[in-house]
Amino acid sequence: MHHEYRDIPGHDGLNLKATIKENGASTWLIVTHGLGEHSGRHHHFLKLFAGQFNILLYDLRGHGQSDGERANVGEFVSFRKDLQKIVEYLRDHFHMTKYIAFGHSMGALVSADWLQNEAREDLYPTKVFLSSPPVGAPGLMGPLFGNAPHAILKSLAGLPASLPLKGILDLSRLSHDSRVLMNYLNDDLVSLKVHTHLFFEILKTSRDVFSRPLRARCPLYASIGTEDGLVHPKMMIKYFSTVEKNTKLLKVEGGYHELHNEIEKYRAPYFEFLRQSLLDSPL
């Protein structure tokens, strides 16, 4: 399968590494990956949908092969502005008129933040899919940061010092397939240490974004594994059940964080839901 690799300028000129598969389809699929990882871990989209969509996967700033300080960001807003630049790049260079935005984990937060604050009326997505979005922090941290005053989260994100720390997230809850964790730990493009500044930026932005409806003017889909240990499934389910009600939500009972990398028991219903959501009918 032929892929094209390009450096796409972000909102401030910083280069973002992108993988592009164009097949002449009328609709594009833009994929935003999660915290610490890179777009190469989502190449399953090229296998699942290369016949139905043109596809762009890109590395977030500070991730994978893109420029920027590893696993850090000045302000979270840069991620959403970069996504808008990706959209505009495809419009200008590939004459894109229709597209679907997909985001996984932190990439889902980026996509939701972009949808609320950046997506333009004249180039609005036809659909948005949020996979395992971090509506709340994992475990006991969820209620703690969920109830913390916004001013405290803003102050934590604004601390002048930031340390790259390992073990912020429980990686054992990526998947029930032990090979997924081993591959993750041995992947040179994965950042195992995440800056505290980025972590607090995620918490602050999550509070900002998910304290109100997304008000999407297109079909909105979301998925979560109920035993996800990297985000807070109960807070996520509550948000999409009581606040952002205009969402088609899949809850995979017992599934972990990376449903696309799960064992068949959990992966199969997720992939079927993904196909139905993006294609409007199963393959």
C-alpha positions as CSV (number, residue, x, y, z in Angstrom):
1,M,0.0,0.0,0.0
2,H,1.5,3.3,-1.1
3,H,1.7,6.1,1.5
4,E,2.9,9.6,1.1
5,Y,4.8,11.3,3.9
6,R,4.7,15.1,4.3
7,D,5.8,17.7,6.8
8,I,2.8,20.0,7.4
9,P,3.4,23.3,9.1
10,G,1.5,23.7,12.4
11,H,-0.1,26.9,13.5
12,D,3.2,28.5,14.5
13,G,5.3,26.9,11.7
14,L,6.5,23.9,13.6
15,N,6.5,20.8,11.4
16,L,4.1,18.0,11.9
17,K,4.8,14.6,10.3
18,A,1.9,13.2,8.4
19,T,1.1,10.0,6.6
20,I,-1.3,10.4,3.7
21,K,-3.2,7.8,1.7
22,E,-5.3,9.3,-1.1
23,N,-7.4,7.1,-3.4
24,G,-9.7,9.6,-5.0
25,A,-12.5,9.1,-2.4
26,S,-14.9,12.0,-1.8
27,T,-14.4,12.1,2.0
28,W,-11.2,12.3,4.1
29,L,-10.6,10.7,7.5
30,I,-8.3,12.7,9.8
31,V,-6.9,10.7,12.7
32,T,-5.4,12.3,15.9
33,H,-3.6,10.0,18.3
34,G,-3.2,10.0,22.0
35,L,-0.8,11.1,24.7
36,G,2.8,9.8,24.4
37,E,2.2,7.7,21.3
38,H,2.3,8.4,17.6
39,S,0.2,8.0,14.4
40,G,2.0,4.8,13.4
41,R,0.1,3.0,16.2
42,H,-3.1,3.7,14.3
43,H,-2.3,2.2,10.9
44,H,-5.3,-0.1,11.3
45,F,-7.3,2.7,9.7
46,L,-5.3,2.2,6.5
47,K,-6.4,-1.5,6.5
48,L,-10.0,-0.9,7.6
49,F,-10.9,2.2,5.5
50,A,-8.4,2.8,2.7
51,G,-11.0,1.7,0.2
52,Q,-13.7,4.1,1.5
53,F,-11.8,7.2,2.5
54,N,-8.7,9.3,1.8
55,I,-6.8,9.1,5.1
56,L,-4.4,11.4,7.0
57,L,-2.7,10.4,10.2
58,Y,-0.3,12.8,11.8
59,D,2.0,13.1,14.8
60,L,1.0,15.7,17.4
61,R,3.7,18.3,18.2
62,G,6.1,16.9,20.7
63,H,5.2,13.3,19.6
64,G,6.4,10.7,17.2
65,Q,8.4,12.3,14.4
66,S,6.9,15.8,14.6
67,D,8.9,18.7,16.0
68,G,8.6,20.1,19.5
69,E,9.7,19.2,23.0
70,R,9.0,15.5,23.7
71,A,5.6,14.9,25.4
72,N,5.1,18.5,26.3
73,V,3.3,21.6,24.9
74,G,3.4,25.3,25.7
75,E,-0.4,25.5,25.8
76,F,-2.9,22.8,24.9
77,V,-4.6,25.2,22.5
78,S,-1.7,24.6,20.1
79,F,-3.0,21.1,19.5
80,R,-6.4,22.3,18.4
81,K,-4.9,25.0,16.2
82,D,-2.6,22.5,14.6
83,L,-5.6,20.3,13.8
84,Q,-7.3,23.3,12.1
85,K,-4.1,23.8,10.1
86,I,-4.2,20.1,9.0
87,V,-7.8,20.6,7.8
88,E,-6.9,23.8,5.9
89,Y,-3.8,22.0,4.4
90,L,-6.0,19.3,2.9
91,R,-8.4,21.9,1.6
92,D,-5.6,23.9,-0.1
93,H,-3.5,21.0,-1.4
94,F,-6.0,18.2,-2.0
95,H,-9.2,20.2,-2.6
96,M,-10.9,18.5,0.4
97,T,-14.5,19.4,0.9
98,K,-15.7,16.6,3.2
99,Y,-14.0,14.9,6.1
100,I,-14.5,13.0,9.3
101,A,-12.4,13.9,12.4
102,F,-11.4,10.9,14.6
103,G,-9.5,11.3,17.9
104,H,-8.3,8.7,20.4
105,S,-7.7,9.5,24.1
106,M,-5.8,12.8,24.3
107,G,-6.5,13.1,20.6
108,A,-10.2,12.9,21.4
109,L,-9.8,15.8,23.8
110,V,-7.9,17.7,21.0
111,S,-10.8,16.9,18.6
112,A,-13.5,17.9,21.1
113,D,-11.6,21.2,21.9
114,W,-11.2,21.9,18.2
115,L,-14.9,21.2,17.6
116,Q,-15.9,23.7,20.2
117,N,-13.5,26.4,19.5
118,E,-11.8,26.1,16.2
119,A,-13.9,24.3,13.5
120,R,-15.0,26.7,10.9
121,E,-18.5,26.9,9.5
122,D,-17.3,26.8,5.9
123,L,-15.2,23.7,6.4
124,Y,-17.1,21.8,9.1
125,P,-16.7,18.0,9.6
126,T,-19.3,15.6,8.4
127,K,-18.8,13.4,11.5
128,V,-16.7,13.3,14.6
129,F,-15.7,10.2,16.5
130,L,-14.2,10.3,20.0
131,S,-12.4,7.2,21.2
132,S,-11.8,6.9,25.0
133,P,-11.9,10.6,25.6
134,P,-10.4,11.8,28.9
135,V,-13.5,13.4,30.4
136,G,-12.0,12.7,33.8
137,A,-8.7,11.6,35.3
138,P,-8.2,7.9,36.0
139,G,-8.9,6.1,39.3
140,L,-9.1,8.1,42.5
141,M,-7.7,11.2,40.7
142,G,-10.9,11.5,38.8
143,P,-13.1,12.8,41.6
144,L,-10.2,14.8,43.1
145,F,-9.5,16.8,39.9
146,G,-13.1,16.7,38.9
147,N,-14.1,18.6,42.0
148,A,-11.0,20.9,42.1
149,P,-11.7,24.6,41.5
150,H,-10.8,25.6,38.0
151,A,-8.4,28.2,39.3
152,I,-6.3,25.4,40.9
153,L,-6.1,23.5,37.7
154,K,-5.1,26.7,35.9
155,S,-2.4,27.4,38.5
156,L,-1.0,23.8,38.2
157,A,-0.8,24.1,34.4
158,G,1.0,27.5,34.8
159,L,3.7,26.3,37.1
160,P,7.1,27.5,35.7
161,A,8.8,24.1,36.3
162,S,7.9,20.9,34.5
163,L,9.4,17.5,34.9
164,P,9.2,14.5,32.5
165,L,7.8,11.7,34.7
166,K,7.4,8.0,34.0
167,G,4.5,6.1,35.3
168,I,1.9,8.8,35.3
169,L,-0.6,6.4,33.7
170,D,-1.2,2.7,34.3
171,L,0.0,1.3,31.0
172,S,-1.1,-2.2,32.1
173,R,-4.6,-1.1,31.2
174,L,-3.9,-0.4,27.6
175,S,-5.2,-3.8,26.5
176,H,-5.9,-7.4,27.7
177,D,-3.4,-8.5,25.0
178,S,0.0,-8.5,26.8
179,R,1.8,-8.1,23.5
180,V,0.4,-4.6,23.1
181,L,2.1,-3.3,26.2
182,M,5.4,-5.0,25.2
183,N,5.3,-3.4,21.8
184,Y,4.4,0.0,23.4
185,L,7.4,-0.2,25.8
186,N,9.8,-1.2,23.0
187,D,8.6,1.5,20.5
188,D,11.3,4.1,20.0
189,L,8.7,6.7,18.9
190,V,6.6,6.3,22.1
191,S,7.4,8.8,24.9
192,L,7.2,6.9,28.2
193,K,7.9,10.0,30.2
194,V,5.3,12.7,30.1
195,H,5.9,16.3,31.3
196,T,3.9,17.3,34.3
197,H,3.0,20.5,32.5
198,L,1.3,18.6,29.7
199,F,-0.5,16.4,32.2
200,F,-2.0,19.5,34.0
201,E,-2.8,21.1,30.7
202,I,-4.9,18.0,29.8
203,L,-6.7,18.2,33.1
204,K,-7.5,21.9,32.7
205,T,-8.6,21.5,29.1
206,S,-10.7,18.5,29.9
207,R,-12.5,20.5,32.6
208,D,-13.0,23.4,30.1
209,V,-14.3,21.3,27.3
210,F,-16.4,18.8,29.1
211,S,-18.1,21.2,31.5
212,R,-20.5,22.1,28.7
213,P,-22.1,20.5,25.6
214,L,-19.9,20.1,22.5
215,R,-22.9,21.3,20.4
216,A,-21.7,19.4,17.3
217,R,-23.5,20.4,14.1
218,C,-22.8,16.9,12.7
219,P,-23.2,13.3,13.9
220,L,-21.1,12.6,17.0
221,Y,-19.9,9.2,18.1
222,A,-18.0,8.1,21.2
223,S,-16.7,4.8,22.6
224,I,-15.2,3.6,25.9
225,G,-14.2,0.4,27.6
226,T,-15.8,0.2,31.0
227,E,-12.6,-1.0,32.6
228,D,-10.4,1.6,31.0
229,G,-7.8,2.6,33.6
230,L,-6.2,5.5,31.7
231,V,-9.3,7.7,31.7
232,H,-12.4,7.7,33.9
233,P,-15.2,5.6,32.2
234,K,-18.0,6.5,34.6
235,M,-17.4,10.3,34.2
236,M,-17.2,9.9,30.5
237,I,-20.4,7.9,30.3
238,K,-22.2,10.4,32.6
239,Y,-21.1,13.3,30.4
240,F,-22.4,11.7,27.2
241,S,-25.6,10.6,28.9
242,T,-26.6,13.8,30.7
243,V,-24.7,16.7,29.1
244,E,-23.8,15.9,25.5
245,K,-26.9,13.7,24.8
246,N,-26.8,14.0,21.0
247,T,-24.1,11.3,20.9
248,K,-24.2,7.7,19.8
249,L,-22.2,6.0,22.5
250,L,-20.6,2.5,22.6
251,K,-19.8,1.0,26.0
252,V,-17.7,-2.1,25.7
253,E,-18.2,-4.0,28.9
254,G,-14.8,-5.0,30.4
255,G,-12.7,-3.4,27.7
256,Y,-9.5,-1.5,28.4
257,H,-8.2,1.8,26.9
258,E,-7.1,0.8,23.4
259,L,-10.2,-1.0,22.1
260,H,-8.6,-1.2,18.6
261,N,-5.7,-3.2,20.2
262,E,-7.8,-5.4,22.4
263,I,-8.4,-9.1,22.3
264,E,-11.1,-10.2,19.9
265,K,-13.8,-10.2,22.6
266,Y,-13.6,-6.5,23.0
267,R,-12.1,-5.4,19.7
268,A,-14.9,-7.0,17.5
269,P,-17.8,-4.9,18.8
270,Y,-15.7,-1.7,18.7
271,F,-14.6,-2.3,15.1
272,E,-18.2,-3.0,14.1
273,F,-19.4,0.2,15.8
274,L,-16.6,2.1,14.1
275,R,-17.5,0.8,10.7
276,Q,-21.2,1.5,11.2
277,S,-20.5,5.0,12.5
278,L,-18.1,6.1,9.8
279,L,-19.8,4.3,6.9
280,D,-23.5,4.4,8.1
281,S,-23.7,0.7,7.4
282,P,-21.6,-2.4,8.3
283,L,-19.1,-3.7,5.8
